[in-house]
Amino acid sequence: METGNRYIKQILDDPQQRQQVMSLADAIVPALPRFAGVMNDLRVQQSLDDLPLDQIRAPALIVHSQYDGDVPYQNATHAHAKIPRSELITVDQFGHMLWWGDPGVTRNFQARVEDFIRSHVNLT
């Protein structure tokens, strides 16, 4: 709880992050029009068999936080273990919106994402 409160304070104290939170809230409220779709997504997720992740041939970047309360971190480590050319970036931020929190952490993982893209894009 203390960690969560610290990250919430960081987000709300930063005008840019506060604005992002407000914009997201404006975009998802009211939630009722999307309720049927969300419920369908949850049903589909529960009925999925193991996906053939080992057949993915493209380089894959997996970005996740160990503190995501919505999607277990194990999903990221499982995918990383199964996808042959994958890279896992673990972001030390709180929650599902991992670009919010400590701006230094955000800049670091964004730079790593850009490095991954640059190293896998054919520029010729």
MARGU-65546 format. One record per atom (N, C-alpha, C, O): residue in one letter; x, y, z. Coordinates in steps of 0.2 Angstrom, whole numbers, padded with zeros to 4 digits, always signed. Example, Ala and Ser with C-alpha at 12.3 -4.5 7.8 and 13.67 -1.06 7.14 Angstrom:
// MARGU-65546
A+0066-0028+0039
A+0062-0022+0039
A+0066-0016+0039
A+0071-0017+0042
S+0064-0011+0035
S+0068-0005+0036
S+0064+0000+0039
S+0067+0006+0040
This chain:
// MARGU-65546
M+0004-0006+0000
M+0000+0000+0000
M+0004+0006+0000
M+0003+0011-0003
E+0010+0006+0004
E+0014+0012+0004
E+0017+0013-0003
E+0018+0019-0005
T+0020+0008-0006
T+0022+0009-0013
T+0017+0012-0018
T+0019+0017-0021
G+0011+0009-0017
G+0006+0012-0022
G+0005+0019-0020
G+0004+0023-0025
N+0004+0021-0014
N+0003+0028-0012
N+0008+0033-0015
N+0007+0038-0017
R+0015+0030-0014
R+0020+0034-0016
R+0020+0035-0024
R+0021+0041-0026
Y+0018+0030-0028
Y+0018+0031-0035
Y+0012+0035-0037
Y+0013+0040-0041
I+0006+0035-0034
I+0001+0039-0035
I+0003+0046-0034
I+0001+0051-0038
K+0006+0048-0028
K+0008+0054-0027
K+0013+0057-0032
K+0012+0063-0035
Q+0018+0053-0035
Q+0022+0055-0040
Q+0018+0057-0046
Q+0020+0062-0049
I+0013+0053-0048
I+0009+0054-0054
I+0005+0060-0053
I+0005+0064-0058
L+0002+0061-0048
L-0002+0067-0047
L+0002+0074-0046
L+0000+0079-0048
D+0008+0073-0044
D+0013+0079-0043
D+0016+0081-0050
D+0018+0087-0050
D+0015+0077-0055
D+0018+0078-0061
D+0013+0081-0066
D+0008+0077-0067
P+0013+0087-0068
P+0007+0090-0072
P+0006+0086-0078
P+0000+0085-0080
Q+0011+0083-0082
Q+0010+0080-0088
Q+0007+0073-0086
Q+0002+0071-0090
Q+0009+0069-0081
Q+0006+0063-0080
Q-0001+0064-0077
Q-0005+0060-0079
R-0002+0069-0073
R-0009+0070-0071
R-0014+0071-0076
R-0019+0069-0076
Q-0011+0075-0082
Q-0015+0076-0087
Q-0017+0070-0091
Q-0022+0069-0094
Q-0012+0065-0092
Q-0013+0059-0095
Q-0018+0055-0091
Q-0022+0052-0095
V-0018+0055-0085
V-0023+0051-0081
V-0030+0054-0082
V-0035+0050-0083
M-0030+0061-0082
M-0037+0064-0083
M-0039+0062-0090
M-0045+0061-0091
S-0035+0063-0095
S-0037+0061-0102
S-0039+0054-0103
S-0044+0052-0106
L-0036+0049-0100
L-0038+0042-0100
L-0045+0041-0096
L-0049+0038-0099
A-0046+0045-0091
A-0052+0044-0087
A-0058+0047-0092
A-0063+0044-0092
D-0056+0052-0095
D-0061+0055-0100
D-0063+0050-0106
D-0069+0050-0108
A-0058+0047-0108
A-0059+0042-0113
A-0063+0036-0111
A-0066+0033-0115
I-0062+0033-0105
I-0065+0027-0103
I-0072+0028-0099
I-0075+0023-0098
V-0073+0034-0098
V-0080+0035-0094
V-0085+0038-0098
V-0083+0043-0102
P-0091+0036-0099
P-0093+0030-0095
P-0091+0023-0098
P-0090+0023-0104
A-0091+0018-0094
A-0088+0012-0096
A-0094+0007-0098
A-0092+0003-0102
L-0100+0009-0097
L-0106+0005-0099
L-0106+0003-0106
L-0107-0003-0108
P-0104+0007-0111
P-0105+0006-0118
P-0099+0000-0120
P-0100-0003-0125
R-0094-0001-0116
R-0089-0006-0117
R-0090-0012-0113
R-0086-0017-0114
F-0095-0012-0109
F-0096-0018-0104
F-0096-0025-0108
F-0093-0029-0106
A-0100-0025-0113
A-0101-0032-0116
A-0095-0034-0119
A-0093-0040-0119
G-0091-0029-0122
G-0085-0031-0125
G-0079-0033-0120
G-0076-0038-0121
V-0079-0030-0114
V-0075-0032-0109
V-0076-0039-0106
V-0072-0043-0105
M-0083-0040-0105
M-0085-0047-0103
M-0083-0052-0108
M-0081-0058-0106
N-0084-0051-0115
N-0082-0055-0120
N-0075-0057-0120
N-0072-0062-0120
D-0070-0052-0119
D-0063-0052-0118
D-0061-0057-0113
D-0057-0061-0113
L-0065-0056-0107
L-0063-0060-0101
L-0065-0068-0102
L-0061-0072-0101
R-0071-0069-0106
R-0073-0076-0107
R-0068-0079-0112
R-0066-0085-0111
V-0066-0075-0117
V-0061-0078-0122
V-0054-0079-0119
V-0051-0085-0120
Q-0052-0075-0115
Q-0045-0076-0111
Q-0046-0083-0107
Q-0041-0086-0107
Q-0051-0084-0104
Q-0052-0090-0099
Q-0052-0096-0103
Q-0051-0102-0101
S-0054-0096-0110
S-0055-0102-0114
S-0049-0103-0118
S-0049-0108-0122
L-0044-0099-0119
L-0039-0100-0123
L-0034-0106-0121
L-0033-0107-0115
D-0032-0110-0126
D-0028-0115-0125
D-0021-0112-0125
D-0020-0106-0126
D-0015-0116-0124
D-0009-0113-0124
D-0008-0110-0131
D-0009-0114-0136
L-0005-0105-0132
L-0004-0102-0138
L+0003-0104-0141
L+0008-0105-0137
P+0004-0105-0147
P+0010-0108-0150
P+0016-0102-0151
P+0018-0100-0156
L+0017-0100-0145
L+0022-0094-0144
L+0029-0096-0147
L+0032-0092-0150
D+0031-0102-0147
D+0037-0105-0150
D+0037-0104-0157
D+0043-0105-0160
Q+0032-0103-0160
Q+0032-0102-0168
Q+0033-0095-0170
Q+0033-0094-0176
I+0033-0090-0166
I+0034-0083-0167
I+0041-0083-0170
I+0046-0084-0166
R+0042-0080-0176
R+0048-0079-0179
R+0051-0072-0179
R+0057-0071-0179
A+0047-0067-0178
A+0049-0060-0178
A+0052-0059-0171
A+0050-0062-0166
P+0056-0054-0171
P+0059-0052-0164
P+0053-0049-0160
P+0049-0045-0163
A+0052-0051-0154
A+0047-0048-0150
A+0050-0045-0144
A+0054-0047-0140
L+0047-0039-0142
L+0048-0035-0136
L+0043-0036-0131
L+0037-0034-0133
I+0044-0038-0125
I+0039-0039-0120
I+0041-0034-0115
I+0046-0034-0112
V+0036-0029-0113
V+0037-0024-0108
V+0032-0025-0102
V+0026-0025-0104
H+0034-0026-0096
H+0030-0027-0091
H+0032-0025-0084
H+0038-0024-0084
S+0028-0024-0080
S+0030-0022-0073
S+0028-0028-0068
S+0023-0031-0069
Q+0032-0029-0063
Q+0031-0034-0058
Q+0025-0032-0054
Q+0022-0036-0050
Y+0023-0026-0054
Y+0018-0023-0050
Y+0012-0022-0053
Y+0007-0018-0051
D+0011-0025-0059
D+0004-0024-0063
D-0001-0028-0059
D+0000-0034-0059
G-0006-0025-0057
G-0011-0029-0053
G-0017-0031-0058
G-0021-0035-0056
D-0016-0030-0065
D-0021-0032-0069
D-0019-0038-0073
D-0023-0043-0075
V-0012-0039-0075
V-0010-0044-0079
V-0004-0047-0075
V+0001-0043-0074
P-0004-0053-0073
P+0002-0056-0070
P+0008-0056-0073
P+0009-0057-0079
Y+0014-0054-0069
Y+0020-0054-0072
Y+0022-0060-0075
Y+0026-0061-0080
Q+0020-0066-0073
Q+0021-0072-0075
Q+0019-0073-0083
Q+0022-0077-0086
N+0014-0069-0085
N+0013-0069-0092
N+0019-0067-0096
N+0020-0070-0101
A+0022-0062-0094
A+0028-0059-0097
A+0034-0064-0097
A+0037-0065-0103
T+0035-0067-0092
T+0041-0072-0091
T+0039-0078-0095
T+0044-0081-0098
H+0033-0080-0095
H+0031-0086-0099
H+0032-0085-0107
H+0035-0089-0110
A+0030-0079-0109
A+0030-0077-0116
A+0038-0077-0118
A+0040-0079-0123
H+0042-0073-0114
H+0049-0073-0115
H+0052-0079-0115
H+0057-0080-0120
A+0050-0084-0111
A+0053-0091-0111
A+0052-0095-0118
A+0055-0099-0120
K+0046-0093-0120
K+0043-0097-0126
K+0045-0094-0133
K+0046-0098-0138
I+0045-0087-0133
I+0046-0084-0140
I+0054-0084-0141
I+0057-0081-0137
P+0056-0087-0146
P+0063-0088-0148
P+0067-0081-0148
P+0072-0081-0144
R+0065-0076-0151
R+0069-0070-0152
R+0066-0064-0148
R+0065-0059-0150
S+0064-0066-0141
S+0061-0061-0137
S+0066-0057-0133
S+0071-0060-0131
E+0064-0051-0131
E+0068-0048-0126
E+0062-0045-0121
E+0057-0043-0122
L+0064-0046-0114
L+0059-0044-0109
L+0062-0038-0105
L+0068-0038-0103
I+0058-0033-0105
I+0060-0027-0101
I+0056-0027-0095
I+0050-0026-0096
T+0059-0027-0089
T+0055-0027-0083
T+0055-0019-0081
T+0061-0017-0079
V+0049-0016-0080
V+0049-0009-0078
V+0047-0009-0071
V+0042-0012-0069
D+0051-0005-0067
D+0050-0004-0060
D+0045+0002-0059
D+0047+0007-0056
Q+0039+0001-0061
Q+0034+0006-0060
Q+0028+0002-0057
Q+0028-0004-0057
F+0023+0005-0054
F+0018+0002-0051
F+0012+0003-0055
F+0010+0008-0058
G+0008-0003-0056
G+0002-0003-0059
G+0003-0005-0067
G+0008-0007-0069
H-0003-0005-0070
H-0004-0007-0077
H-0001-0002-0082
H+0001-0004-0087
M-0002+0004-0080
M+0000+0010-0084
M+0007+0011-0083
M+0009+0016-0079
L+0012+0007-0085
L+0019+0007-0083
L+0023+0013-0085
L+0029+0014-0083
W+0020+0017-0089
W+0024+0023-0091
W+0022+0029-0086
W+0025+0034-0087
W+0018+0028-0081
W+0017+0033-0076
W+0021+0031-0070
W+0022+0025-0068
G+0023+0036-0066
G+0027+0035-0060
G+0033+0039-0061
G+0033+0045-0062
D+0039+0036-0059
D+0045+0040-0059
D+0047+0041-0066
D+0048+0037-0070
P+0048+0048-0068
P+0049+0050-0075
P+0056+0047-0077
P+0057+0045-0083
G+0061+0046-0073
G+0067+0043-0074
G+0067+0036-0077
G+0070+0034-0081
V+0063+0032-0073
V+0062+0025-0075
V+0058+0025-0082
V+0060+0021-0086
T+0053+0029-0083
T+0050+0030-0089
T+0055+0031-0095
T+0054+0028-0100
R+0059+0036-0094
R+0064+0038-0099
R+0068+0032-0101
R+0070+0031-0107
N+0070+0029-0096
N+0075+0023-0096
N+0072+0017-0101
N+0075+0015-0105
F+0066+0015-0099
F+0063+0010-0103
F+0060+0012-0110
F+0060+0008-0114
Q+0059+0019-0110
Q+0057+0021-0117
Q+0063+0021-0122
Q+0063+0019-0127
A+0069+0023-0119
A+0075+0022-0123
A+0077+0015-0125
A+0079+0014-0130
R+0075+0010-0120
R+0077+0003-0122
R+0072+0001-0127
R+0074-0003-0131
V+0066+0003-0127
V+0061+0001-0132
V+0063+0004-0139
V+0063+0001-0144
E+0066+0010-0139
E+0068+0013-0145
E+0074+0010-0148
E+0075+0009-0154
D+0079+0008-0143
D+0085+0004-0145
D+0083-0003-0148
D+0086-0005-0153
F+0078-0006-0145
F+0075-0013-0148
F+0073-0012-0155
F+0074-0015-0160
I+0069-0007-0156
I+0066-0005-0163
I+0071-0004-0168
I+0071-0006-0173
R+0076+0001-0166
R+0081+0002-0170
R+0085-0004-0172
R+0088-0004-0178
S+0087-0008-0167
S+0091-0014-0169
S+0087-0019-0173
S+0090-0024-0176
H+0081-0019-0174
H+0077-0024-0178
H+0074-0021-0184
H+0070-0024-0188
V+0075-0014-0186
V+0072-0011-0192
V+0077-0011-0197
V+0082-0009-0196
N+0075-0014-0203
N+0079-0013-0209
N+0079-0007-0212
N+0074-0005-0215
L+0084-0003-0211
L+0084+0004-0213
L+0086+0005-0221
L+0087+0011-0223
T+0087-0001-0224
T+0089+0000-0231
T+0083-0001-0236
T+0084+0000-0242
